[in-house]
Amino acid sequence: MTPDLKVEIAGVKFENPILTASGTCGYGEELADIYDLSVLGGIVTKSITVKPREGHPPPRTAETSSGMLNAIGLANVGVDKFIDEKLKFLEKYDTKVIVNVAGARVQEYVDICARLADCPRADMVELNFSCPNVDEGMEIARDPLLAEKAVASVKKVFGRPVIAKLSPNVTDVALIARGCEAGGADVLSLINTLVGMAVDIESFRPRLTNNTGGLSGPAIKPVALAMVNKVYKAVKIPLIGIGGITSYQDVVEFMLCGASAVQVGTALFVEPDAPVKIIKDLKKFLIKRKLNKITDLIGQLKEY
């Protein structure tokens, strides 16, 4: 028995449901030194803005007892250099490329996605409405009407599937999800990081220069699972689960809750080849459970 790990999301076919999360492996170069990126279902690139950004000064990451905090501040090379160099590098790999896009205003998302529309190797774009580490990062994430407008505006200039990445730092994630769906989003990804803080008791200062940062890692998985399941019941478009995924068991949990694929993030800092191991273990799990297709797991949660 050879289990089928292929998934199809918004018409895009992935060899398996394991993607890397934005901001956790740059543009793929570092991971490519460790294993062939073609084994991944897809790679989600670091957020791209119109102009290059240096991000926040260090320290901008901190380990905590329950996860990792980061306040990178969307440091990136800008869309021009991304297209000329980074996307060209990724073109040689047989994996799907999802470009994460960030901006301060709706027009910035539109401008970047219009550029990417001319780059056929950008299989999808993921709209980062939810970075908690920059001043302008949360306005769209918290306003369903603005999120709807942003997605609809991008859809006019980018003909391939559009993913809206949702924040957990809102009152009702399902409300924002419906807004994105109404705007024409093809897929939703969730969750981004939770706002958190760590304090140095020697200096009495926060451990990040931004004072607060985004908490990621296994600590946020229960929150992410609950939100994925809530949004799965609220919309009809496919979901990509994110949040503390380190093992095949985590992937199974997310898919049972309604995710069609997942993104592995913080685990890459601890074990860069975690996705490779997860893919192998998923095959063993399906054989053990006598399941022919991984898609048989999607949304099969049996609630009490």
Phi, psi and omega in degrees: 000125177245103183293147182265115180265001184293142173228151176239123183234118181052038176086354179263129183263125179250140179295331176203169187270014185260114179243160172269150181271147180301140175085000183249354177211032177055235179249018174099345186300316184295318179294327182296339176284347185255319177205166182289119182298343181293345178285342181283148170297321179191162176237130177258120187283165173302150181303139179246134174244174182298309180254155176299149177230139177276338181080190182281154176289155177287156001282137181234007168225152178206136174277144174234173180291346184236008180158191181247139174256139173219146171219068183292325180083030175059036174302130179195171188273355183085157190294325182297309181292327178299313181292318184289325188242306189288315180294325178297321177298318184287340184299336185278356181258142181271067177216160180282142180247120178247123184263118178278131187238134179230157178193166179270336182224162181302320184299329178294318176300318182295315183298316182293314183292330175295321176295316183291339179299334179272004182246093186300340181283348173278095188292327179211162167243146175244118183274114182275089178273002202229021179288121182274003190255007176230151187301325186263013192277343192249351187302311182290324184298334186258358185238107184299326180289320178292322176297318177299315180296317181297314180296314182299323180293319179293321181299335180288337185245346182239114189276348179266176187299143180244127177255134172256124180266122188263152179262146172277351186271053181223167180284323181214102184295331180294326179296316179292321180300316180295323178299316179295319178297319178296329179282351177106011178303138180272332184211153172240141172240141182197143013243159168281187185286158175266142179294131180212176181212147171230145187236135175274115185281355174274314181268349185063020180249157170299153182278355175242141179295338177277002182072305176246164179209186180261124179274129178226177179104184185305334181301330186265359184301315180299323177295315182297317180300316181297320181287321177300315182294323178295315181289326178303324181278345187263339184229171180251354182271158182291158182239149170242122183273141179219140173139093172072028181276119180233349187213171178294329179298321178298318180298316180300317179301313182296320181290322176299325180283352175127357180283141175269341177202174180222163172241130177264127186238271186303329179303331181296333180286335181266318186218088186303331181266019178307318180300324181295315179294320180298318180299315179297317182291328178297320179298315179298320180297315181296320178297314181300323181271000181058044177254131182279328186228141179291336179294344177295345182275336192298121175071019184268017179299132178256102184280153175281000000 
